[in-house]
Amino acid sequence: MTDATRKARRRFLHTTGTLALAAGLMPLAPRRALASLPANQALAGLPDARTLAFDHTHTGERVSLVYAVGDRFVPEALTTLNGFLRDHYSGKVGAIDPQLFDLLFQVRRELGTDKPFQVISGYRSPATNSRLRNSRSGGVAKHSLHMDGKAIDIRLAGVSLADVRDAAKSLQGGGVGYYESDQFVHIDTGRVRYW
C-alpha cells in the first residue's frame, strides 16, 4: 500500500467515522442546541463541510449547522432545517429542496459573509398560500414554489438587499425576486428568472 493510498484511506475513515458519530448524536439534541454538539463541531472542522445559519424573523428561532459534507447532505440537518423553515402560520412542515441550501451557501460565499440569513418565509402550505394570496394585493403566486419547498424569502444583516439580489442572480441557480419595500429577496430553485 502506497503512502498516498494510506492517506486517502485514513481521510475516508475519519470522514466516515465523523458522519456516523453525527448521525447517531444529532437526533438527540434539541434544534436550538444543534450547533453545540461535538459531532456538529467535528463536521464543521472538515474541509468540505458546508454550513448555514438562520434567524427566523417570525418565530425568533435560530439555527446554525453543517448541512452537507462533500457531495452528501446530512439527513438529520435536513430534517432540522425542514422543521425550522416550516409554515410559521400553520406549523406544517414541508420538505425543503436541498439544492436551495446549496444556493444559499453560494450566496453567502459570493458576499464573503458568514452572517445568518434572516428568514421571512420558507415553506408555505397550500392553505396558507391561498389565504395570503386572497388577503394581499399581489406578490403571492398561485402556484408558489414556497409550497414545493423550493423557495425562501431572506435578507442578511449588514448586507444591502441589492447586493444579496445581485449575488443570487450571478449564480443563475433559479428565480430571484427583489422586494425592496418589504425588505427581502426571494430565492428559488425553479427556472432562472428575475423580477
N, C-alpha and C positions, 0 to 999 in steps of 0.2 A: 504494500500500500504506500503510495507516494505521500509526501507532506501536504500537497495541495488537496489530495483526497481526504486525508485525515482532518484537515482544517474544515473542509466542506462538510464532512460528516459531523464534526463537533458542533458547527454552526447549526446544522439541521437538527441535531438532537437538542441543543439548547433552545432553539425556537419552538420545536415540538413540545418540549417539556414545559416551557413557559405558557404556551397556549393551553396545554392540558391543565395546568395549575389554574389558569384564568377561568377555563370552562367549569372547573369544579368549584371555585370560590365565588365567582361573580353572582350566581343566583342567591347566595346567602346574604348579600348586602342590600340595604335599602337604597333606593335610587339616588337619594341626595348624597350618600356616602361613597358612591362607586369610585370616585377619583382617589379616595384614600386607601383603597385596597392594595395590599402588597402586590397581588397579581396584576392589577391595573398599572401600578407603578413599574413593575417589571416589563410589561408590554410597552409602556411608554419609552423605556430605555432602548428598545430595539431600533436599529437604524431605519427600518422600513415601516415603522408604526405610523398610522395616520390618526390624528386626534381632532376632536371638535369640542367646542364648549358653547353652551347656550344659556341665556337668561330668558325666561318666559315673561312677557310684559303683562299677561292676564292672570297667570296663576302664581307668580312670584317664585316659581321653582327655578333651580339652577342645576346644570349637569355639565360635567367635563369628563371625557372618557376617550379611550382608544377604541375606535370603531372598526379598524381594519389593520392587518399586518400583512405586508406584501400584497399578494393578489387575493387574500382571503379576508372576508368580513368576519368579525367576531359576533357569533349569533346572540350571545347574551347582551352585547352592547346594542345590537339592532332592536332587540326586544325592549330594552330600556328606552331607546330613542323613540320607538313606536308609542310607548306609554307617555313619554314626555311631550310628544307632539300631537297628542290626542285632541279631539274636538273639544275645545275648552268650554263650549256651550253645553254640550250633552254628556261629555265624559266618554264618548265612544272612541275606541282605539282602532286605528286603521293600520295597514301595512305600508310603511314609507319605502319608496324606491331607494335602495342603497346607492344607486347612481347619483341621487340628489345629494347625498352626503359627500361623495367624491367631488361633485361640482362645488359645494360649499367649501370644502377643504382647499380646492384650487383657487377659489375666490380669495380666501384669506392669504394664501401663498402669494398670489398676484399683488395683493395690497401690502404684503410684508408685515402683517399683524397677527398676533395670537389672541387678540381680544375676543370675548364671547359674542356670538351673534345674539341680538335681541330679537326674539320671535314674536311676531304679531299674530300670525296664523300658520298652522301646519295642516294636519289632516282636518277635513271638514266632512261631516256626514251628509248624505243627500238631503235629509230633512233640514239640517242647519243651512245648507247651501240654498235651498228653496226659500226658507224663511228670510235669509239675508237678501236674496235676490228680490223678493217681493217688498221688503221694507226699506230698501235703499234706492237712490236714484242712479242706478248704474254701477259698474265696477265689479259686479259678481256675475261671472259667466254661467249660463245654464248648465253646461257640461264642464264645470271647473275641474282642472287637474288636481285641485286640492282633494276632491272626492276619491281620486285614484291614488293618493299618497305620492303624487309626483310634483307637488308644488309647495312652496313655502314663501311667506312674506317676512322679510327681515330688515334689519339695519345693523350698523356697527357703531358703537360709541366712539366718538373721536374721528370718525371717517365720514367724509361727505357722502351723501346719497348718490351724487353724480359719480363719484369715484367707485362706489360699490356697483352701480349700474354698468359703468364702463368696464370694470374688471370682469363682470359676469358676461357682458356682450363679447369681450375679447376671446372668451373660451369657446363660444359657439356651441354650447352644450345643450341648448334648449331655449325656451322663451324667457324674455326679460321684460318686465313691466316697471315703469318708473312712476311712482306716486309721490311726487314732491310735497303736495299739500297734506297728504296723510302720513308723510314721513316714513315710507318704507319702499323697498324694492322687492318685486315679485320675481322669483326664480323658479323655473320648472324644467323638467326633463322631456318635455314634449318637443314638437318640431321647433326649429330655430326661427324666431320671430321677435320683433321688438315693438313696444308701444309706450 
